[in-house]
């Protein structure tokens, strides 16, 4: 059975599309179990029905037409119970539901198992036989195992829109495709897709309709000829020194290239409407899938040969100016892993949105996008990049969602939301220079998180009272070497001078985890629990001292700088950092700089620091909660992992109680306690943070006005009452709903979406 299972999965994985994968599955299962019928019903949630999408044995004309209500029939019963149902005669079962077009009256034996992914029923997989019998335990276990494999395939199809296409009938309108990632920069962007792809990476080459088909074919022929010549020269140079098996590799390459089949396949794809690089990608990927699905190990290894040849041909196809993107008037920039340079190359005024398949809300691109106020979705891993060139796209930066080829009604809805945004921004501008004070006189400081020079003017324009977090790793990440002490001093000086006399909290270098330095590689199985933050800089005091000295020199005459230590887990780390700070201060003072010893604070980002908050507060001048990492570590959830993203919520009761403990411990020592991260700018969370007693909140510049508006429209007493109410609740969903309702009742509901 295990061998059969492996064969089925290999064959399904090599299928050209979702439909083919489903058809392969039902045929192979029927053969493997020697049963007369196998069928897949998938759940159409929008209509509350299970739809027959593939069958071997039932009426093939019923595929896509036969529908079973969610609460009817044995299919519905399997979905309700979320467990297999195995009966010897389905026709006499009280839940038997007759669907005329399926023509299953002849089948009596029935075994059905639910297809479940992430606790959600996606469909039902069934096998049937004419003669009454109960399928044995081995057959049942086999079907359950295949259902788990099928669940992942269906979930992937759902993410890329293939499932929606399959379920919708020809009479209904075609659904727009929706892909989900994580928010990178808030706002709504509407425009035309422009794909940026890495050279020599076939997987990322976009589809594109050619302007001149014959010209594309000539370029293809030229590229094939150039690769043949390259390989000929290589083989002549290396042939005498190569062993026989390596010589054979060159012979194989030449035979593949000399064969007219491969070139003809690519040319046919060009004639079908794709440019040469896209057609090459289609053909090479098809051959790779086929070879990798074979049992013969030697043939599977040939897939790498085909991949290498594809890259060589692609390199010649890219040696022309067609690789330079043609930017649209309203460009939605799309890429596997975009860089700040990619953003900078878009003509001024043309960048309307950003979609990155990789990356998090804290990556350089996301930070730069926030500075540029460009709506961005990050980590949209399932998005088919090569299909999005020239497509109409909407980027919802609030929720990290991307809509491809949206319907007119959806476009109208987002246009309305954009107009609401503009009106709201105009309203918030009126209170820009006013303090964040509640109706009963409680004031709270609103600061900004920043990491780029481009952020400074935006932060000042937002009415921020200072910088609550300056990420010093950004200048390090944007170079191919460690920045010198003088380079750092210039950066910090510009920042401090721009905000003076307002306070600026500069965090020492925080790399590792999801922020590796390209010139300081760190290879770890679990980087988030590894060598990162203060752990690196204390192990390399030369890096720490160089940075601290640059900060101190930059602060001369301004004295508005404070220093913050990241990823603190133990008081001994603070003691060592204090020793190094005093050492650097003495050295800088001896060099003739007239500077003050700055205040020192620590970030509370891990559970260990929560429980040692008071001991830490005794050693430093202030505490600052890093809400993103603290939530992640308390809940043991990678916030950038879409598989568990639904579990990540800073309003989880455990997180709220941890925050209360930090504030109480910090205040017991008379220290200022702040919070930075996404939670600080979330309108739903702001009132709870106010009630907890946080002295200041630090957020993205775009959130300052909205948060200030909420604070100025509530009382501290009302916020305290809400906090008391939610602390009796047992999950984040209840708490979030309760807080959203409170904002709605206060006529502040429009700020809920705007702050996400």
C-alpha positions as CSV (number, residue, x, y, z in Angstrom):
1,X,0.0,0.0,0.0
2,X,2.8,2.4,0.8
3,X,4.4,1.8,-2.6
4,X,1.0,2.4,-4.3
5,X,0.5,5.6,-2.2
6,X,3.9,6.9,-3.3
7,X,3.2,6.3,-6.9
8,X,-0.2,8.0,-6.7
9,X,1.3,11.1,-5.0
10,X,4.1,11.3,-7.6
11,X,1.7,11.1,-10.5
12,X,-0.7,13.7,-8.9
13,X,2.2,16.0,-8.2
14,X,3.2,15.9,-11.9
15,X,-0.3,16.8,-13.1
16,X,-0.5,19.8,-15.4
17,X,-3.5,21.3,-13.5
18,X,-5.9,20.9,-10.7
19,X,-8.5,19.1,-12.8
20,X,-6.0,16.5,-14.0
21,X,-4.8,15.9,-10.4
22,X,-8.3,15.1,-9.2
23,X,-9.0,12.8,-12.1
24,X,-5.7,10.9,-11.6
25,X,-6.6,10.6,-7.9
26,X,-10.0,8.9,-8.4
27,X,-8.7,6.5,-11.1
28,X,-5.7,5.4,-9.2
29,X,-7.6,4.9,-5.9
30,X,-10.3,2.8,-7.7
31,X,-7.5,0.6,-9.2
32,X,-5.6,0.4,-5.9
33,X,-8.6,-0.8,-3.9
34,X,-10.1,-2.8,-6.7
35,X,-13.4,-1.0,-6.2
36,X,-15.9,0.0,-8.9
37,X,-16.3,3.7,-8.1
38,X,-14.3,6.5,-6.5
39,X,-15.4,10.1,-6.4
40,X,-14.4,13.5,-4.9
41,X,-17.0,16.0,-3.7
42,X,-15.7,19.4,-2.8
43,X,-17.5,21.9,-0.5
44,X,-18.8,25.1,-2.2
45,X,-19.2,27.2,0.9
46,X,-20.8,30.1,-1.0
47,X,-23.8,27.9,-1.8
48,X,-23.7,25.4,1.0
49,X,-23.3,22.4,-1.3
50,X,-20.9,19.5,-2.0
51,X,-20.1,19.5,-5.7
52,X,-19.0,16.3,-7.6
53,X,-15.7,17.4,-9.2
54,X,-14.1,14.0,-10.2
55,X,-15.3,10.4,-10.5
56,X,-14.3,7.0,-11.7
57,X,-17.5,4.9,-11.9
58,X,-20.3,7.4,-11.6
59,X,-21.8,9.3,-14.4
60,X,-19.0,11.5,-15.9
61,X,-21.6,13.9,-17.2
62,X,-22.6,14.8,-13.6
63,X,-19.1,16.2,-12.9
64,X,-19.5,19.9,-12.0
65,X,-23.3,19.6,-12.1
66,X,-24.3,17.1,-9.3
67,X,-24.6,19.0,-6.0
68,X,-25.5,17.7,-2.5
69,X,-26.8,20.1,0.1
70,X,-24.4,20.3,3.1
71,X,-26.9,18.8,5.5
72,X,-28.1,16.0,3.1
73,X,-27.0,12.5,2.1
74,X,-24.1,10.3,3.3
75,X,-21.6,12.9,1.8
76,X,-23.1,15.5,4.1
77,X,-23.0,13.1,7.0
78,X,-19.3,12.5,6.6
79,X,-18.7,16.2,6.5
80,X,-20.8,16.8,9.7
81,X,-19.1,14.1,11.7
82,X,-15.6,14.9,10.3
83,X,-14.8,11.1,10.4
84,X,-15.0,8.2,8.0
85,X,-18.3,6.4,7.5
86,X,-18.1,2.7,6.3
87,X,-21.4,0.9,5.6
88,X,-22.3,-2.2,3.6
89,X,-25.5,-1.0,2.0
90,X,-25.8,2.8,1.5
91,X,-29.2,2.5,-0.2
92,X,-31.1,1.6,3.0
93,X,-29.3,4.1,5.2
94,X,-31.7,6.9,6.4
95,X,-29.3,9.6,5.1
96,X,-29.1,8.2,1.6
97,X,-29.8,11.1,-0.8
98,X,-30.8,10.3,-4.4
99,X,-29.2,12.6,-7.0
100,X,-30.6,11.5,-10.4
101,X,-27.7,12.6,-12.7
102,X,-25.1,10.7,-10.6
103,X,-26.6,7.3,-11.4
104,X,-25.2,5.6,-8.3
105,X,-28.3,3.4,-7.6
106,X,-26.3,0.3,-8.5
107,X,-23.7,0.9,-5.8
108,X,-24.4,-0.4,-2.3
109,X,-21.1,-0.6,-0.4
110,X,-19.9,2.9,0.7
111,X,-16.8,4.2,2.4
112,X,-16.4,8.0,2.7
113,X,-13.8,10.0,4.6
114,X,-13.6,13.8,5.1
115,X,-10.9,15.9,3.4
116,X,-9.8,18.3,6.2
117,X,-7.1,21.0,6.1
118,X,-6.4,23.2,9.1
119,X,-9.5,22.1,10.9
120,X,-11.8,22.9,7.9
121,X,-13.7,20.4,5.9
122,X,-12.9,20.9,2.2
123,X,-14.7,18.0,0.8
124,X,-15.4,14.2,1.0
125,X,-13.5,11.4,-0.7
126,X,-15.7,8.2,-1.3
127,X,-15.3,4.7,-2.8
128,X,-18.3,2.5,-3.7
129,X,-19.0,-1.0,-4.9
130,X,-22.1,-2.8,-6.3
131,X,-22.0,-5.8,-4.0
132,X,-22.8,-5.1,-0.4
133,X,-19.7,-5.3,1.8
134,X,-17.8,-3.4,4.5
135,X,-14.4,-2.1,3.4
136,X,-11.7,-3.5,5.7
137,X,-9.4,-1.5,8.1
138,X,-6.5,-1.5,5.7
139,X,-8.6,0.0,2.9
140,X,-10.1,2.6,5.3
141,X,-6.6,3.6,6.5
142,X,-5.4,3.9,2.9
143,X,-8.3,6.2,2.0
144,X,-7.8,8.4,5.1
145,X,-4.1,8.7,4.2
146,X,-4.9,9.8,0.7
147,X,-7.5,12.2,1.9
148,X,-4.8,14.0,4.0
149,X,-2.6,14.3,0.9
150,X,-5.5,15.5,-1.2
151,X,-6.3,18.1,1.4
152,X,-3.0,19.9,0.9
153,X,-3.5,19.8,-2.9
154,X,-7.0,21.3,-2.6
155,X,-5.8,24.0,-0.2
156,X,-3.1,25.0,-2.7
157,X,-5.7,25.1,-5.4
158,X,-7.9,27.3,-3.2
159,X,-5.0,29.7,-2.6
160,X,-4.2,30.1,-6.3
161,X,-7.9,30.4,-7.4
162,X,-8.1,27.0,-9.2
163,X,-10.7,25.8,-6.7
164,X,-13.0,28.8,-7.3
165,X,-12.8,28.3,-11.0
166,X,-13.7,24.7,-10.7
167,X,-16.7,25.2,-8.4
168,X,-18.3,28.1,-10.2
169,X,-20.8,27.1,-12.9
170,X,-20.7,28.4,-16.4
171,X,-23.9,30.4,-15.8
172,X,-22.4,32.3,-12.9
173,X,-19.9,35.1,-13.1
174,X,-16.2,34.2,-12.8
175,X,-14.8,34.8,-9.4
176,X,-11.9,37.1,-9.0
177,X,-8.8,35.4,-7.7
178,X,-7.8,36.3,-4.2
179,X,-4.4,35.6,-2.6
180,X,-3.5,36.3,1.1
181,X,-0.2,37.3,2.7
182,X,0.7,39.6,5.5
183,X,0.2,43.4,5.6
184,X,3.3,45.3,4.6
185,X,2.1,48.9,4.3
186,X,-1.5,50.0,4.8
187,X,-3.7,51.5,2.1
188,X,-5.4,50.3,-1.1
189,X,-3.6,50.2,-4.4
190,X,-5.2,49.7,-7.8
191,X,-3.3,49.3,-11.0
192,X,-1.6,47.1,-13.6
193,X,0.8,44.2,-12.7
194,X,4.5,44.6,-13.6
195,X,6.6,41.6,-12.7
196,X,10.2,41.9,-11.6
197,X,12.0,38.5,-11.9
198,X,15.5,37.4,-11.1
199,X,17.6,36.6,-14.2
200,X,18.3,32.9,-14.8
201,X,15.4,31.9,-12.6
202,X,13.0,30.1,-14.9
203,X,10.3,29.7,-12.2
204,X,9.9,33.4,-11.9
205,X,9.7,34.3,-15.7
206,X,6.3,35.9,-16.3
207,X,3.9,35.1,-19.1
208,X,3.7,37.9,-21.7
209,X,1.9,38.1,-25.0
210,X,4.5,38.7,-27.7
211,X,4.3,41.7,-30.0
212,X,5.9,39.8,-32.9
213,X,5.7,35.9,-32.8
214,X,8.2,35.4,-35.6
215,X,10.7,37.7,-34.0
216,X,10.4,35.7,-30.7
217,X,11.0,32.4,-32.6
218,X,14.2,33.9,-34.2
219,X,15.4,34.9,-30.8
220,X,14.8,31.4,-29.5
221,X,16.7,29.8,-32.4
222,X,19.5,32.2,-31.8
223,X,19.6,31.3,-28.1
224,X,19.6,27.6,-28.8
225,X,22.4,28.0,-31.4
226,X,24.5,30.1,-28.9
227,X,24.1,27.4,-26.1
228,X,25.1,24.7,-28.6
229,X,28.3,26.6,-29.4
230,X,29.0,27.2,-25.8
231,X,28.7,23.5,-25.0
232,X,30.8,22.6,-28.0
233,X,33.6,24.9,-26.9
234,X,33.4,23.7,-23.3
235,X,33.6,20.1,-24.4
236,X,36.6,20.7,-26.6
237,X,38.4,22.4,-23.8
238,X,37.6,19.9,-21.1
239,X,37.1,16.7,-23.0
240,X,40.7,15.4,-22.7
241,X,40.7,15.8,-18.9
242,X,37.2,14.5,-18.2
243,X,36.4,10.9,-17.1
244,X,34.1,9.0,-19.5
245,X,30.9,9.6,-17.4
246,X,31.4,13.4,-17.5
247,X,32.0,13.4,-21.2
248,X,28.7,11.6,-21.6
249,X,27.0,14.5,-19.9
250,X,28.1,16.9,-22.7
251,X,27.0,14.4,-25.3
252,X,23.5,14.2,-23.6
253,X,23.2,18.0,-23.6
254,X,24.2,18.2,-27.3
255,X,21.7,15.5,-28.2
256,X,18.9,17.4,-26.4
257,X,19.7,20.6,-28.1
258,X,20.3,19.1,-31.5
259,X,16.9,17.4,-31.3
260,X,14.3,19.5,-33.0
261,X,11.7,18.3,-30.5
262,X,12.6,20.7,-27.6
263,X,12.9,23.8,-29.8
264,X,9.7,22.9,-31.6
265,X,7.8,22.6,-28.3
266,X,8.9,26.0,-27.2
267,X,8.1,27.5,-30.6
268,X,4.6,26.0,-30.5
269,X,4.1,27.7,-27.1
270,X,5.2,31.0,-28.6
271,X,2.7,30.6,-31.4
272,X,0.1,29.8,-28.8
273,X,0.6,33.3,-27.4
274,X,3.6,33.4,-25.0
275,X,6.9,35.2,-25.4
276,X,10.1,33.2,-25.7
277,X,11.2,33.2,-22.0
278,X,7.7,32.3,-20.9
279,X,7.3,29.5,-23.5
280,X,10.7,28.2,-22.5
281,X,9.6,28.1,-18.8
282,X,6.4,26.2,-19.7
283,X,8.3,23.5,-21.7
284,X,11.2,23.1,-19.3
285,X,8.9,22.8,-16.2
286,X,6.8,20.2,-18.0
287,X,9.8,18.0,-18.7
288,X,11.1,18.4,-15.2
289,X,7.8,17.4,-13.7
290,X,7.7,14.3,-15.9
291,X,11.2,13.2,-15.1
292,X,10.8,13.8,-11.4
293,X,7.7,11.6,-11.3
294,X,9.5,8.5,-12.7
295,X,10.7,5.6,-10.6
296,X,14.0,5.3,-12.3
297,X,16.6,7.2,-10.2
298,X,18.8,7.9,-13.2
299,X,16.0,9.4,-15.2
300,X,14.9,11.5,-12.2
301,X,18.4,13.0,-12.0
302,X,18.1,14.0,-15.7
303,X,15.6,16.6,-14.5
304,X,18.6,18.7,-13.2
305,X,20.2,18.5,-16.7
306,X,17.0,19.9,-18.3
307,X,16.9,22.6,-15.7
308,X,20.5,23.6,-16.4
309,X,19.9,23.7,-20.1
310,X,16.8,25.9,-19.6
311,X,18.9,28.4,-17.6
312,X,21.5,28.5,-20.3
313,X,19.0,29.2,-23.0
314,X,17.2,31.8,-20.8
315,X,20.5,33.7,-20.3
316,X,20.7,34.4,-24.0
317,X,17.1,35.3,-24.3
318,X,17.6,37.8,-21.5
319,X,20.6,39.5,-23.2
320,X,18.4,42.3,-24.7
321,X,16.5,45.2,-23.4
322,X,13.3,43.3,-23.2
323,X,14.3,42.3,-19.7
324,X,13.8,45.9,-18.6
325,X,10.3,46.3,-17.2
326,X,7.8,48.6,-18.9
327,X,6.2,50.4,-16.0
328,X,2.5,51.2,-16.2
329,X,1.0,54.6,-15.3
330,X,-0.2,52.9,-12.1
331,X,2.2,50.1,-11.5
332,X,1.6,47.2,-9.0
333,X,5.1,45.9,-8.6
334,X,5.3,42.1,-8.2
335,X,8.2,39.9,-7.5
336,X,9.4,36.8,-5.6
337,X,11.7,38.8,-3.3
338,X,11.8,42.5,-4.1
339,X,14.6,44.9,-3.1
340,X,14.6,48.6,-2.2
341,X,16.4,49.1,-5.6
342,X,13.4,47.6,-7.4
343,X,11.1,50.1,-5.8
344,X,13.5,53.0,-6.5
345,X,13.6,52.2,-10.3
346,X,9.9,52.7,-10.8
347,X,9.3,56.2,-12.2
348,X,8.2,58.8,-9.7
349,X,4.4,58.8,-9.2
350,X,3.8,55.5,-10.9
351,X,4.1,53.1,-8.0
352,X,0.6,52.2,-6.8
353,X,1.2,49.0,-4.9
354,X,3.6,46.2,-4.1
355,X,3.2,42.4,-4.0
356,X,6.1,40.3,-2.7
357,X,5.8,36.5,-2.6
358,X,8.4,36.4,0.1
359,X,9.2,38.6,3.1
360,X,7.5,39.8,6.2
361,X,5.9,43.0,7.4
362,X,9.3,43.9,8.9
363,X,11.5,43.4,5.8
364,X,13.3,46.3,4.2
365,X,10.8,46.5,1.3
366,X,7.8,46.7,3.7
367,X,9.5,49.4,5.8
368,X,10.4,51.4,2.7
369,X,6.9,51.0,1.4
370,X,5.5,52.4,4.6
371,X,7.8,55.3,4.3
372,X,6.6,55.9,0.7
373,X,3.0,55.2,1.7
374,X,2.6,52.5,-1.0
375,X,0.0,49.8,-0.2
376,X,1.9,46.5,0.2
377,X,1.2,42.8,0.7
378,X,4.1,40.6,1.8
379,X,4.6,36.9,1.9
380,X,1.9,36.1,-0.7
381,X,3.6,32.7,-1.2
382,X,1.0,31.1,-3.4
383,X,0.6,33.9,-5.9
384,X,1.4,32.7,-9.5
385,X,3.9,35.5,-10.3
386,X,4.4,34.5,-13.9
387,X,0.7,35.0,-14.7
388,X,0.3,38.5,-13.3
389,X,2.1,40.6,-15.9
390,X,-0.3,43.3,-17.3
391,X,-3.2,42.0,-15.2
392,X,-5.5,44.4,-13.3
393,X,-4.7,44.1,-9.6
394,X,-5.9,45.5,-6.3
395,X,-3.6,45.4,-3.3
396,X,-5.3,45.6,0.1
397,X,-2.5,46.6,2.4
398,X,-4.6,46.5,5.5
399,X,-5.2,42.8,5.3
400,X,-2.3,41.7,3.1
401,X,-4.7,40.5,0.3
402,X,-4.3,40.7,-3.5
403,X,-7.2,40.6,-6.0
404,X,-6.5,39.6,-9.6
405,X,-8.7,40.7,-12.4
406,X,-11.4,42.0,-10.0
407,X,-15.0,42.3,-11.0
408,X,-16.6,45.7,-11.6
409,X,-18.5,45.6,-8.3
410,X,-15.3,44.8,-6.4
411,X,-13.5,47.7,-8.1
412,X,-16.4,50.0,-7.2
413,X,-16.2,48.9,-3.6
414,X,-12.5,49.6,-3.3
415,X,-12.9,53.0,-5.1
416,X,-15.4,53.9,-2.4
417,X,-13.0,52.8,0.4
418,X,-10.2,54.9,-1.2
419,X,-12.5,58.0,-1.1
420,X,-13.4,57.3,2.5
421,X,-9.6,57.1,3.3
422,X,-9.0,60.4,1.7
423,X,-11.9,62.0,3.7
424,X,-10.6,60.5,6.9
425,X,-7.0,61.7,6.3
426,X,-8.3,65.2,5.8
427,X,-10.2,65.0,9.2
428,X,-7.1,63.6,11.0
429,X,-4.9,66.4,9.6
430,X,-7.0,68.8,11.8
431,X,-5.7,67.3,15.0
432,X,-2.1,66.7,13.9
433,X,-0.5,69.1,16.3
434,X,-2.8,68.4,19.2
435,X,-1.8,66.1,22.1
436,X,-3.2,62.6,22.6
437,X,-5.3,63.3,25.7
438,X,-8.5,61.5,26.7
439,X,-11.7,63.4,27.5
440,X,-10.9,63.0,31.2
441,X,-7.4,64.4,30.9
442,X,-5.2,61.3,30.7
443,X,-2.2,62.0,28.3
444,X,-0.2,59.4,26.5
445,X,2.8,59.9,24.3
446,X,2.6,58.9,20.6
447,X,6.0,58.2,18.9
448,X,7.0,56.5,15.7
449,X,9.0,53.5,14.6
450,X,11.5,54.2,11.9
451,X,14.5,52.8,10.2
452,X,15.1,54.8,7.0
453,X,16.0,58.4,6.3
454,X,12.9,58.6,4.1
455,X,10.8,58.0,7.2
456,X,11.9,61.2,8.9
457,X,9.8,63.8,7.1
458,X,6.8,61.6,7.1
459,X,7.1,61.0,10.8
460,X,7.4,64.7,11.6
461,X,4.5,65.5,9.3
462,X,2.4,62.9,11.2
463,X,2.7,64.9,14.5
464,X,4.8,62.3,16.3
465,X,6.3,63.4,19.6
466,X,9.6,61.6,19.0
467,X,11.0,58.2,17.9
468,X,10.1,55.2,20.0
469,X,12.2,52.8,18.0
470,X,14.9,53.5,15.4
471,X,15.9,50.2,13.8
472,X,19.7,50.5,13.3
473,X,19.9,47.2,11.4
474,X,18.4,48.9,8.3
475,X,21.7,50.7,7.3
476,X,23.5,47.4,8.0
477,X,21.2,45.3,5.9
478,X,21.4,47.7,2.9
479,X,25.2,47.4,2.6
480,X,27.5,44.6,1.5
481,X,29.8,45.2,4.6
482,X,29.6,46.6,8.1
483,X,29.2,50.4,8.0
484,X,32.1,52.2,9.5
485,X,31.8,54.2,12.7
486,X,31.8,57.5,10.8
487,X,29.1,56.3,8.4
488,X,26.9,55.3,11.4
489,X,27.6,58.6,13.1
490,X,26.4,60.6,10.1
491,X,23.1,58.5,9.9
492,X,22.4,58.8,13.6
493,X,23.3,62.6,13.6
494,X,20.8,63.3,10.9
495,X,18.1,61.4,12.8
496,X,18.8,63.1,16.1
497,X,19.0,66.6,14.6
498,X,15.8,66.2,12.6
499,X,13.8,65.3,15.8
500,X,15.6,67.5,18.3
501,X,14.7,68.3,21.0
502,X,12.2,65.4,20.8
503,X,13.5,62.1,22.2
504,X,14.9,59.5,19.9
505,X,15.3,55.9,21.1
506,X,17.9,54.1,19.1
507,X,17.9,50.3,19.3
508,X,21.3,48.6,19.1
509,X,21.9,46.2,16.2
510,X,19.1,43.6,16.0
511,X,20.0,41.0,13.3
512,X,19.5,37.3,13.1
513,X,16.2,35.5,13.0
514,X,14.4,36.8,9.9
515,X,17.0,39.6,9.4
516,X,20.4,38.0,8.5
517,X,23.2,40.1,7.3
518,X,24.4,38.9,3.8
519,X,28.1,39.5,4.8
520,X,27.7,37.9,8.3
521,X,25.9,34.6,7.5
522,X,24.2,32.7,10.4
523,X,23.1,29.2,9.6
524,X,20.7,27.8,12.2
525,X,17.9,25.2,12.3
526,X,15.7,27.6,14.4
527,X,17.0,31.1,13.9
528,X,14.2,32.8,16.0
529,X,15.4,30.9,19.0
530,X,19.0,31.2,18.1
531,X,21.9,33.7,17.8
532,X,20.2,37.1,17.4
533,X,19.9,40.6,18.8
534,X,22.0,41.3,21.9
535,X,23.3,37.8,21.9
536,X,25.3,38.5,18.7
537,X,26.6,42.0,19.7
538,X,27.7,40.8,23.2
539,X,29.5,37.9,21.6
540,X,31.1,40.5,19.3
541,X,31.8,43.5,21.6
542,X,33.8,45.2,18.8
543,X,30.5,45.6,16.8
544,X,28.6,46.8,19.9
545,X,31.3,49.3,21.0
546,X,31.7,50.7,17.4
547,X,28.0,51.3,17.2
548,X,27.7,52.8,20.7
549,X,30.6,55.2,20.1
550,X,29.0,56.3,16.8
551,X,25.7,57.0,18.7
552,X,27.5,59.0,21.4
553,X,29.5,61.1,19.0
554,X,26.3,61.8,17.0
555,X,24.5,63.0,20.1
556,X,26.9,65.8,20.9
557,X,25.1,69.1,21.6
558,X,21.7,67.5,21.1
559,X,21.4,65.1,24.0
560,X,18.0,63.8,22.9
561,X,19.2,60.2,22.4
562,X,18.3,57.1,24.4
563,X,19.7,53.6,23.7
564,X,17.6,50.4,23.8
565,X,18.8,46.8,24.0
566,X,16.9,44.1,21.9
567,X,16.2,40.5,22.8
568,X,17.1,40.6,26.5
569,X,16.5,37.4,28.3
570,X,18.7,37.7,31.4
571,X,19.9,40.5,33.7
572,X,23.5,39.5,33.1
573,X,23.1,40.7,29.5
574,X,22.1,44.1,30.7
575,X,25.0,44.2,33.2
576,X,27.5,43.5,30.4
577,X,25.9,46.0,28.1
578,X,26.1,48.7,30.8
579,X,29.7,47.9,31.3
580,X,30.4,48.3,27.6
581,X,28.3,51.5,27.4
582,X,30.3,53.1,30.2
583,X,33.6,52.0,28.5
584,X,32.5,53.6,25.2
585,X,31.3,56.7,27.0
586,X,34.7,57.1,28.7
587,X,36.6,56.6,25.4
588,X,34.4,59.1,23.5
589,X,34.7,61.6,26.4
590,X,38.5,61.2,26.4
591,X,38.5,62.0,22.6
592,X,37.1,65.4,23.4
593,X,33.4,64.9,22.7
594,X,31.2,66.7,25.2
595,X,28.3,64.3,25.5
596,X,26.0,63.2,28.2
597,X,25.6,59.5,29.3
598,X,22.3,58.6,27.6
599,X,19.4,56.8,29.2
600,X,19.4,53.0,28.6
601,X,16.4,50.8,28.2
602,X,15.6,47.2,27.3
603,X,13.0,45.6,25.0
604,X,10.6,43.1,26.6
605,X,10.2,40.6,23.8
606,X,10.5,37.2,25.3
607,X,8.5,35.5,28.2
608,X,11.7,35.4,30.3
609,X,11.9,39.2,30.3
610,X,8.2,39.5,31.3
611,X,8.9,37.5,34.5
612,X,12.1,39.5,35.2
613,X,10.7,42.9,34.3
614,X,11.1,44.4,37.8
615,X,14.7,43.1,38.1
616,X,15.5,44.6,34.6
617,X,13.7,47.9,35.5
618,X,16.1,48.3,38.5
619,X,19.1,48.3,36.2
620,X,17.8,50.6,33.4
621,X,15.9,53.9,32.8
622,X,12.9,52.6,30.8
623,X,11.2,49.5,29.5
624,X,9.7,49.0,26.0
625,X,7.6,46.1,25.0
626,X,8.2,44.7,21.5
627,X,4.7,43.5,20.9
628,X,5.3,41.6,17.6
629,X,8.0,39.3,19.0
630,X,6.4,39.0,22.5
631,X,3.2,37.8,21.0
632,X,5.0,35.4,18.7
633,X,7.0,33.9,21.6
634,X,4.2,33.7,24.1
635,X,1.9,32.0,21.6
636,X,4.7,29.9,19.9
637,X,3.4,31.2,16.5
638,X,5.6,32.4,13.6
639,X,3.7,35.5,12.6
640,X,5.0,35.2,9.0
641,X,3.8,31.6,8.5
642,X,0.4,31.6,6.7
643,X,-0.3,28.1,8.1
644,X,-0.6,29.4,11.6
645,X,-1.3,33.0,11.0
646,X,-4.8,32.6,12.3
647,X,-3.4,31.8,15.7
648,X,-1.3,35.0,15.9
649,X,-3.3,37.7,17.7
650,X,-1.9,40.2,20.2
651,X,-5.3,40.3,22.0
652,X,-4.8,36.8,23.2
653,X,-5.6,36.8,27.0
654,X,-2.1,35.5,27.8
655,X,-0.5,38.4,26.0
656,X,-2.7,41.0,27.7
657,X,-1.9,39.6,31.1
658,X,1.8,39.6,30.3
659,X,1.6,43.3,29.3
660,X,-0.2,44.2,32.5
661,X,2.6,42.5,34.5
662,X,5.3,44.4,32.6
663,X,3.6,47.8,33.2
664,X,3.0,47.1,36.9
665,X,6.6,45.9,37.5
666,X,8.1,48.9,35.6
667,X,6.0,51.4,37.4
668,X,6.9,49.8,40.8
669,X,10.4,50.9,40.1
670,X,9.3,54.3,38.9
671,X,10.3,53.7,35.3
672,X,8.8,54.8,32.0
673,X,7.1,51.9,30.1
674,X,6.3,52.0,26.4
675,X,5.1,49.6,23.8
676,X,6.1,49.4,20.1
677,X,5.0,47.2,17.2
678,X,1.8,46.6,15.3
679,X,-0.3,46.4,18.5
680,X,0.6,50.0,19.4
681,X,-1.0,51.2,16.2
682,X,-4.0,48.9,16.2
683,X,-7.2,50.9,17.0
684,X,-8.8,47.9,18.6
685,X,-5.9,47.5,21.1
686,X,-5.1,51.1,21.8
687,X,-7.8,51.6,24.5
688,X,-6.6,48.5,26.3
689,X,-3.0,49.7,26.3
690,X,-4.2,53.1,27.6
691,X,-6.1,51.4,30.5
692,X,-3.1,49.2,31.3
693,X,-1.1,52.4,32.0
694,X,1.5,52.5,29.2
695,X,3.2,55.8,29.2
696,X,3.7,56.0,25.5
697,X,3.0,54.1,22.3
698,X,5.3,53.8,19.3
699,X,3.9,52.9,15.9
700,X,4.2,53.5,12.1
701,X,3.8,57.1,11.1
702,X,0.6,56.3,9.2
703,X,-1.1,55.1,12.4
704,X,-0.4,58.2,14.6
705,X,-3.4,60.3,13.5
706,X,-5.9,57.4,13.8
707,X,-4.7,56.4,17.3
708,X,-4.7,60.0,18.4
709,X,-8.3,60.4,17.2
710,X,-9.5,57.4,19.2
711,X,-7.7,58.5,22.4
712,X,-9.2,62.0,22.2
713,X,-12.7,60.5,21.8
714,X,-12.6,58.2,24.9
715,X,-12.1,58.5,28.6
716,X,-9.5,56.7,30.6
717,X,-12.4,55.5,32.9
718,X,-14.2,53.9,29.9
719,X,-11.0,52.3,28.7
720,X,-10.5,50.8,32.1
721,X,-14.0,49.4,32.1
722,X,-13.4,47.7,28.7
723,X,-10.1,46.2,30.0
724,X,-11.9,44.8,33.0
725,X,-14.5,43.2,30.7
726,X,-12.1,41.6,28.3
727,X,-9.9,40.1,31.0
728,X,-12.8,37.8,31.8
729,X,-12.9,36.5,28.2
730,X,-11.1,33.3,27.2
731,X,-10.0,33.9,23.6
732,X,-8.7,36.6,21.3
733,X,-11.7,36.4,18.9
734,X,-14.2,37.3,21.7
735,X,-11.9,40.2,22.9
736,X,-11.4,41.6,19.4
737,X,-15.1,41.5,18.6
738,X,-15.9,43.2,22.0
739,X,-13.5,46.0,21.3
740,X,-14.6,46.5,17.7
741,X,-18.2,46.7,19.0
742,X,-17.1,49.4,21.5
743,X,-15.5,51.5,18.7
744,X,-18.6,51.0,16.6
745,X,-20.8,52.3,19.4
746,X,-18.6,55.3,19.8
747,X,-19.0,56.0,16.0
748,X,-15.3,55.1,15.5
749,X,-15.8,52.0,13.4
750,X,-14.3,53.5,10.3
751,X,-11.0,53.6,12.1
752,X,-10.9,49.8,12.7
753,X,-10.1,48.9,9.1
754,X,-7.9,51.9,8.6
755,X,-5.6,50.9,11.4
756,X,-5.0,47.3,10.3
